[in-house]
Amino acid sequence: LRPTLSSASIPSVPLIPRSLPRLKGSCGRRSFWNGGAPTRLRQKRQVAVPAEKIFDVVLDVENYKNFLPFCKDSKVTKLHGPDGTFEADLVIGFNSFSASYTSLVTSIKRPDCLRIDASSINSTIFRRMDSRWVITSRPGEATEVDFHIEFEIGPGSNLLEPVIHRVLGDVAAMQVNAFEDRCRLQILQETELVRQRKLRSAVGVHGVGEGPGATGSRDDSHEPGRWPSPVTGRILQR
């Protein structure tokens, strides 16, 4: 992603590179850059979240504004075809600093490789800013997340370079934490939704107080011709 910045303190949003050359251990072997002297940041860890869940959350750029630190707005603006490539606009803010990005996002989803790359475009601050997520299932329920950011400051932004380096160094770890937390929240929400559906299904089949282990009683007294007995509480039919 390549921010278009406007003040003085940059956090990074993990968007992912347009044509990142292949990294060793990242579904390929080439390095990020063909030349220049970019700054490289990396976060690698194992998390107890399914690999496909992390992949889906990282690709959900439209919702970055709802959970990602410093991301003030995010919107998918253009789809590039059936391969899933798309462009997204993002706005980030930190203290008095703000930046807007257009990011070109590509992805690979195969049994042996889950990878998301993004490259910034139209940035006045960075000459280039690319990021990559490589997500790998490990034995048991573990997933390895390998997140890279590489950026190069544009020639007109040298005064911002110390601030950019300081903030991006912290935000790389914050981003991985935010995505992991988002995955866990969604898993909890999905689990609760399944539980509620099963409960509603059981009530629909048996009625409250009639199914196995049920302890409640169904109140049908509002139906015409039916009312509860004042003695037993059973529903009486006229």
C-alpha positions as a Markdown table, in Angstrom:
| # | Residue | x | y | z |
|---|---|---|---|---|
| 1 | Leu | 0.0 | 0.0 | 0.0 |
| 2 | Arg | 1.2 | 3.4 | -0.7 |
| 3 | Pro | 0.0 | 6.2 | 1.5 |
| 4 | Thr | -0.7 | 9.8 | 0.4 |
| 5 | Leu | 0.2 | 11.5 | 3.6 |
| 6 | Ser | -0.6 | 14.9 | 5.1 |
| 7 | Ser | 1.0 | 15.5 | 8.5 |
| 8 | Ala | 3.5 | 14.0 | 10.8 |
| 9 | Ser | 3.2 | 10.5 | 12.2 |
| 10 | Ile | 2.5 | 7.5 | 10.1 |
| 11 | Pro | 1.0 | 4.2 | 11.1 |
| 12 | Ser | 0.8 | 1.4 | 8.5 |
| 13 | Val | -2.2 | -0.5 | 7.3 |
| 14 | Pro | -1.3 | -4.0 | 6.2 |
| 15 | Leu | -2.1 | -3.9 | 2.6 |
| 16 | Ile | -0.5 | -6.1 | 0.2 |
| 17 | Pro | 1.8 | -5.9 | -2.8 |
| 18 | Arg | 0.9 | -5.7 | -6.4 |
| 19 | Ser | 3.7 | -7.8 | -7.9 |
| 20 | Leu | 5.8 | -8.8 | -5.0 |
| 21 | Pro | 8.5 | -11.1 | -6.2 |
| 22 | Arg | 8.4 | -14.4 | -4.4 |
| 23 | Leu | 10.0 | -14.9 | -1.0 |
| 24 | Lys | 11.6 | -18.1 | 0.1 |
| 25 | Gly | 9.1 | -19.9 | 2.3 |
| 26 | Ser | 6.3 | -17.7 | 0.9 |
| 27 | Cys | 4.9 | -19.8 | -1.9 |
| 28 | Gly | 8.0 | -18.9 | -3.9 |
| 29 | Arg | 11.7 | -17.8 | -3.8 |
| 30 | Arg | 12.3 | -14.3 | -5.0 |
| 31 | Ser | 12.8 | -11.3 | -2.7 |
| 32 | Phe | 10.5 | -8.3 | -2.4 |
| 33 | Trp | 12.5 | -5.7 | -4.3 |
| 34 | Asn | 14.3 | -5.6 | -7.6 |
| 35 | Gly | 16.5 | -2.8 | -6.4 |
| 36 | Gly | 16.8 | 0.3 | -4.2 |
| 37 | Ala | 17.2 | 0.3 | -0.4 |
| 38 | Pro | 13.8 | -0.3 | 1.2 |
| 39 | Thr | 13.1 | -0.7 | 4.9 |
| 40 | Arg | 11.9 | -4.2 | 5.7 |
| 41 | Leu | 9.7 | -5.1 | 8.7 |
| 42 | Arg | 8.4 | -8.5 | 9.6 |
| 43 | Gln | 6.2 | -10.2 | 12.1 |
| 44 | Lys | 6.1 | -14.0 | 12.3 |
| 45 | Arg | 4.2 | -16.0 | 14.8 |
| 46 | Gln | 1.9 | -19.0 | 15.4 |
| 47 | Val | -1.7 | -18.5 | 16.3 |
| 48 | Ala | -4.5 | -20.8 | 17.4 |
| 49 | Val | -6.8 | -19.7 | 14.5 |
| 50 | Pro | -7.7 | -21.6 | 11.4 |
| 51 | Ala | -5.6 | -20.5 | 8.4 |
| 52 | Glu | -8.6 | -19.9 | 6.1 |
| 53 | Lys | -10.2 | -17.7 | 8.7 |
| 54 | Ile | -7.1 | -15.4 | 8.8 |
| 55 | Phe | -7.0 | -15.4 | 5.0 |
| 56 | Asp | -10.6 | -14.3 | 4.8 |
| 57 | Val | -10.2 | -11.5 | 7.4 |
| 58 | Val | -7.1 | -10.1 | 5.8 |
| 59 | Leu | -8.9 | -10.0 | 2.4 |
| 60 | Asp | -11.9 | -8.2 | 4.0 |
| 61 | Val | -10.4 | -4.8 | 3.3 |
| 62 | Glu | -13.8 | -3.1 | 3.3 |
| 63 | Asn | -14.0 | -3.7 | 7.1 |
| 64 | Tyr | -10.5 | -2.6 | 8.1 |
| 65 | Lys | -12.0 | 0.7 | 9.4 |
| 66 | Asn | -14.0 | -1.3 | 12.0 |
| 67 | Phe | -11.0 | -2.9 | 13.7 |
| 68 | Leu | -7.6 | -2.0 | 12.4 |
| 69 | Pro | -5.6 | 0.5 | 14.5 |
| 70 | Phe | -5.3 | 4.0 | 12.9 |
| 71 | Cys | -7.5 | 3.0 | 9.9 |
| 72 | Lys | -10.2 | 5.7 | 9.6 |
| 73 | Asp | -11.8 | 4.5 | 6.3 |
| 74 | Ser | -11.5 | 1.6 | 3.9 |
| 75 | Lys | -13.4 | 0.9 | 0.7 |
| 76 | Val | -13.1 | -1.5 | -2.2 |
| 77 | Thr | -13.3 | 0.7 | -5.3 |
| 78 | Lys | -12.5 | -1.6 | -8.3 |
| 79 | Leu | -12.6 | -5.3 | -9.2 |
| 80 | His | -10.0 | -6.5 | -11.8 |
| 81 | Gly | -11.5 | -9.8 | -12.8 |
| 82 | Pro | -12.3 | -13.4 | -11.8 |
| 83 | Asp | -8.9 | -13.9 | -10.1 |
| 84 | Gly | -10.0 | -11.8 | -7.2 |
| 85 | Thr | -7.6 | -8.9 | -7.7 |
| 86 | Phe | -9.1 | -5.6 | -6.5 |
| 87 | Glu | -8.2 | -2.0 | -5.6 |
| 88 | Ala | -9.1 | -0.4 | -2.3 |
| 89 | Asp | -8.9 | 3.1 | -0.9 |
| 90 | Leu | -7.8 | 3.5 | 2.8 |
| 91 | Val | -7.4 | 6.5 | 5.1 |
| 92 | Ile | -5.3 | 6.3 | 8.2 |
| 93 | Gly | -4.9 | 8.8 | 10.9 |
| 94 | Phe | -2.6 | 9.3 | 13.9 |
| 95 | Asn | -2.5 | 12.4 | 16.0 |
| 96 | Ser | -2.3 | 15.3 | 13.5 |
| 97 | Phe | -1.1 | 13.0 | 10.7 |
| 98 | Ser | -3.4 | 11.5 | 8.0 |
| 99 | Ala | -2.7 | 9.6 | 4.9 |
| 100 | Ser | -4.8 | 8.1 | 2.1 |
| 101 | Tyr | -3.8 | 5.0 | 0.1 |
| 102 | Thr | -4.9 | 3.2 | -3.0 |
| 103 | Ser | -3.9 | -0.4 | -2.7 |
| 104 | Leu | -3.8 | -3.1 | -5.4 |
| 105 | Val | -4.6 | -6.4 | -3.7 |
| 106 | Thr | -3.9 | -9.9 | -5.1 |
| 107 | Ser | -4.2 | -13.3 | -3.5 |
| 108 | Ile | -3.3 | -16.9 | -3.9 |
| 109 | Lys | -5.5 | -19.6 | -2.4 |
| 110 | Arg | -4.3 | -23.2 | -2.9 |
| 111 | Pro | -4.0 | -26.2 | -0.5 |
| 112 | Asp | -0.3 | -25.6 | -0.3 |
| 113 | Cys | -0.4 | -21.8 | -0.2 |
| 114 | Leu | -2.5 | -19.0 | 1.3 |
| 115 | Arg | -0.9 | -15.6 | 0.4 |
| 116 | Ile | -2.1 | -12.0 | 0.1 |
| 117 | Asp | 0.0 | -9.3 | -1.5 |
| 118 | Ala | -0.7 | -5.6 | -1.8 |
| 119 | Ser | 1.1 | -2.7 | -3.5 |
| 120 | Ser | 0.4 | 1.0 | -2.9 |
| 121 | Ile | -0.3 | 3.3 | -5.8 |
| 122 | Asn | -0.6 | 7.0 | -6.2 |
| 123 | Ser | 1.4 | 7.9 | -3.1 |
| 124 | Thr | 3.1 | 11.2 | -2.6 |
| 125 | Ile | 5.0 | 10.0 | 0.5 |
| 126 | Phe | 6.3 | 6.6 | -0.5 |
| 127 | Arg | 8.2 | 5.7 | -3.6 |
| 128 | Arg | 6.8 | 2.2 | -2.9 |
| 129 | Met | 5.1 | 0.4 | 0.0 |
| 130 | Asp | 4.4 | -3.3 | -0.3 |
| 131 | Ser | 3.2 | -5.9 | 2.1 |
| 132 | Arg | 2.6 | -9.7 | 2.1 |
| 133 | Trp | 0.8 | -12.2 | 4.3 |
| 134 | Val | 1.8 | -15.8 | 4.1 |
| 135 | Ile | -0.5 | -18.1 | 6.1 |
| 136 | Thr | 0.4 | -21.7 | 6.7 |
| 137 | Ser | -1.4 | -24.5 | 8.6 |
| 138 | Arg | 0.8 | -26.3 | 11.1 |
| 139 | Pro | 0.3 | -29.5 | 13.0 |
| 140 | Gly | -2.5 | -29.5 | 15.5 |
| 141 | Glu | -4.7 | -26.4 | 15.4 |
| 142 | Ala | -1.8 | -23.9 | 14.9 |
| 143 | Thr | -1.4 | -21.5 | 12.0 |
| 144 | Glu | 1.8 | -19.8 | 11.1 |
| 145 | Val | 1.4 | -16.1 | 10.1 |
| 146 | Asp | 4.3 | -14.5 | 8.3 |
| 147 | Phe | 3.7 | -10.7 | 7.7 |
| 148 | His | 6.1 | -8.5 | 5.8 |
| 149 | Ile | 6.1 | -4.8 | 5.1 |
| 150 | Glu | 8.7 | -3.1 | 2.9 |
| 151 | Phe | 8.7 | 0.5 | 2.0 |
| 152 | Glu | 10.9 | 3.2 | 0.5 |
| 153 | Ile | 10.4 | 6.9 | 1.2 |
| 154 | Gly | 9.9 | 9.2 | -1.7 |
| 155 | Pro | 12.5 | 12.0 | -2.5 |
| 156 | Gly | 10.2 | 14.8 | -1.2 |
| 157 | Ser | 9.5 | 13.2 | 2.2 |
| 158 | Asn | 12.9 | 12.9 | 3.8 |
| 159 | Leu | 11.9 | 15.0 | 6.8 |
| 160 | Leu | 9.1 | 12.5 | 7.7 |
| 161 | Glu | 11.4 | 9.5 | 7.5 |
| 162 | Pro | 12.3 | 9.2 | 11.3 |
| 163 | Val | 8.6 | 9.5 | 12.2 |
| 164 | Ile | 7.6 | 6.9 | 9.6 |
| 165 | His | 10.2 | 4.4 | 10.7 |
| 166 | Arg | 9.3 | 4.8 | 14.4 |
| 167 | Val | 5.5 | 4.4 | 13.9 |
| 168 | Leu | 5.7 | 1.6 | 11.3 |
| 169 | Gly | 8.0 | -0.4 | 13.5 |
| 170 | Asp | 5.3 | -0.4 | 16.2 |
| 171 | Val | 2.3 | -0.8 | 14.0 |
| 172 | Ala | 3.6 | -4.0 | 12.3 |
| 173 | Ala | 3.1 | -5.9 | 15.5 |
| 174 | Met | -0.2 | -4.1 | 16.3 |
| 175 | Gln | -1.6 | -5.1 | 12.9 |
| 176 | Val | -1.0 | -8.8 | 13.4 |
| 177 | Asn | -2.5 | -8.5 | 16.9 |
| 178 | Ala | -5.6 | -6.7 | 15.4 |
| 179 | Phe | -6.2 | -9.4 | 12.8 |
| 180 | Glu | -5.8 | -12.2 | 15.3 |
| 181 | Asp | -8.3 | -10.5 | 17.6 |
| 182 | Arg | -10.7 | -10.0 | 14.8 |
| 183 | Cys | -10.5 | -13.7 | 13.8 |
| 184 | Arg | -11.2 | -14.8 | 17.4 |
| 185 | Leu | -14.1 | -12.4 | 17.7 |
| 186 | Gln | -15.7 | -13.7 | 14.5 |
| 187 | Ile | -15.2 | -17.3 | 15.6 |
| 188 | Leu | -17.0 | -16.6 | 18.9 |
| 189 | Gln | -19.8 | -14.8 | 17.1 |
| 190 | Glu | -20.2 | -17.7 | 14.6 |
| 191 | Thr | -20.2 | -20.3 | 17.5 |
| 192 | Glu | -22.9 | -18.3 | 19.3 |
| 193 | Leu | -25.0 | -18.0 | 16.1 |
| 194 | Val | -24.8 | -21.8 | 15.6 |
| 195 | Arg | -25.8 | -22.4 | 19.2 |
| 196 | Gln | -28.8 | -20.1 | 18.9 |
| 197 | Arg | -29.9 | -21.7 | 15.7 |
| 198 | Lys | -29.8 | -25.2 | 17.3 |
| 199 | Leu | -31.7 | -23.9 | 20.3 |
| 200 | Arg | -34.4 | -22.3 | 18.0 |
| 201 | Ser | -34.6 | -25.5 | 16.0 |
| 202 | Ala | -35.0 | -27.6 | 19.2 |
| 203 | Val | -37.8 | -25.3 | 20.4 |
| 204 | Gly | -39.5 | -25.5 | 17.0 |
| 205 | Val | -39.5 | -29.3 | 17.1 |
| 206 | His | -40.3 | -30.0 | 20.7 |
| 207 | Gly | -41.7 | -26.8 | 22.1 |
| 208 | Val | -40.2 | -25.3 | 25.3 |
| 209 | Gly | -40.8 | -27.7 | 28.1 |
| 210 | Glu | -41.4 | -30.7 | 25.8 |
| 211 | Gly | -37.9 | -31.6 | 24.5 |
| 212 | Pro | -35.3 | -33.7 | 26.2 |
| 213 | Gly | -33.9 | -31.9 | 29.2 |
| 214 | Ala | -36.2 | -29.0 | 28.7 |
| 215 | Thr | -37.2 | -27.2 | 31.9 |
| 216 | Gly | -39.4 | -24.3 | 30.7 |
| 217 | Ser | -43.1 | -24.2 | 29.8 |
| 218 | Arg | -44.6 | -22.9 | 26.6 |
| 219 | Asp | -47.0 | -20.0 | 27.0 |
| 220 | Asp | -49.8 | -20.5 | 24.4 |
| 221 | Ser | -52.4 | -18.6 | 26.4 |
| 222 | His | -52.5 | -15.8 | 23.8 |
| 223 | Glu | -53.9 | -18.2 | 21.1 |
| 224 | Pro | -57.7 | -18.2 | 20.7 |
| 225 | Gly | -59.4 | -21.0 | 22.6 |
| 226 | Arg | -56.3 | -21.9 | 24.6 |
| 227 | Trp | -55.4 | -20.9 | 28.2 |
| 228 | Pro | -53.3 | -22.3 | 31.1 |
| 229 | Ser | -55.0 | -24.3 | 33.8 |
| 230 | Pro | -54.8 | -22.3 | 37.1 |
| 231 | Val | -54.1 | -25.6 | 38.9 |
| 232 | Thr | -51.6 | -27.6 | 36.8 |
| 233 | Gly | -50.4 | -24.9 | 34.4 |
| 234 | Arg | -51.1 | -27.1 | 31.5 |
| 235 | Ile | -52.5 | -25.6 | 28.3 |
| 236 | Leu | -56.2 | -26.3 | 28.0 |
| 237 | Gln | -58.0 | -26.5 | 24.7 |
| 238 | Arg | -61.6 | -25.2 | 24.3 |
